[in-house]
Amino acid sequence: MDFTRDEGQDAVAEVVVSLLEREPARDIELWPSLIETGLLSLALPERFGGDGMGLPEVSVLLTELAADAVAVPALPTLGFGLLPLLSGLPASVAERVYPEVAKGAVLTAALSERANPFVVKPETTAVSDGDTVRITGRKVAVPYAEQARWLLVPTNSGIALVDSDSVGLTLTPSPVSGGIPECSVRLDQVEIPAEQLLPGGIGELHRLAIASIGATADGLLKGALVLTAEHLRTRRQFNRPLAEFQAVAQQIADVYVVSRTLHAAAVSASWALAQSDSTPPHQERIDDDLDVLAYTVASELPAAMQKCHHLHGGLGVDVTHPMHRYYSQAKDIARWLGGESFRLDRLGARCSST
């Protein structure tokens, strides 16, 4: 295995870094500029004007954006939406969806139901009636649901691709930690064409979502570490930089160790998932890596961010300080995964079953 970035991944990183150097916005106002770079098309098939790339390149894009704590819908659009659709979307639907994504249409996925994060057996139902399918159920913590053009909704019969303006679809905004909006979603006999119900695919949706969250978490902690280290280097107490105090140095060293651990887990999982190996041992390795990654993000990322906050002192508490953007996004993605205890239970069940 080789986790070194190739030329394509390096090119994606360079475009993102160049964009962030030119543009001051770090929220949804950056989205039009991101569209202009063509980065939203990098995973699209070439016949739709894309570059035919995949998870490794999308992961680099998400990591570099997160390293500056950019709050745009790249994670749900590409990681939760586009990548899962690439393998099973009918041609007639793809011709409607893919060009819109290239133009900036937002996708998202309803991964969780009440008290059931990353639900494996959804209570949301899909009932077929000729050429129509009716979707009924409730979902929670759906990022960018109000801004989305389409929502991927896991049901008991597969993944439904639901238009955001469908009759019977109700979106209720829910509170969040930072700049990434969420909604609870209610579907009451929402009708979609039968071709927009994709059989199976929930497991692959979850795998790609966890890998994408891991890439984002990797970037968030990398950026927070750089921000905190610079603060400790320049901030002085008792005529000495804070970095020279032993207790401070030990704490930032702990954050560095967590950052490298998270990076290794994220890159390993993304690499394994991107390989064209369908043998049972490799598939088992993928799920092992993803469970480890999900637990690492849920357990270690919020604690490391809290330590960065502490090392900033009162400055980090101010919501106008950049540290707030890193910490709030970290809290939200850890919650999307179900939290530390939930992920430990899943990881433990995998260990005890082998």
Beta strands, then each sheet from edge to edge (+ up, - down):
strand 1: 106-109
strand 2: 125-129
strand 3: 132-143
strand 4: 148-155
strand 5: 158-163
strand 6: 169-174
strand 7: 182-193
strand 8: 197-198
strand 9: 236-237
strand 10: 240-241
sheet 1: 1+ 4+ 5- 8+
sheet 2: 2+ 3- 7+ 6-
sheet 3: 9+ 10-
end
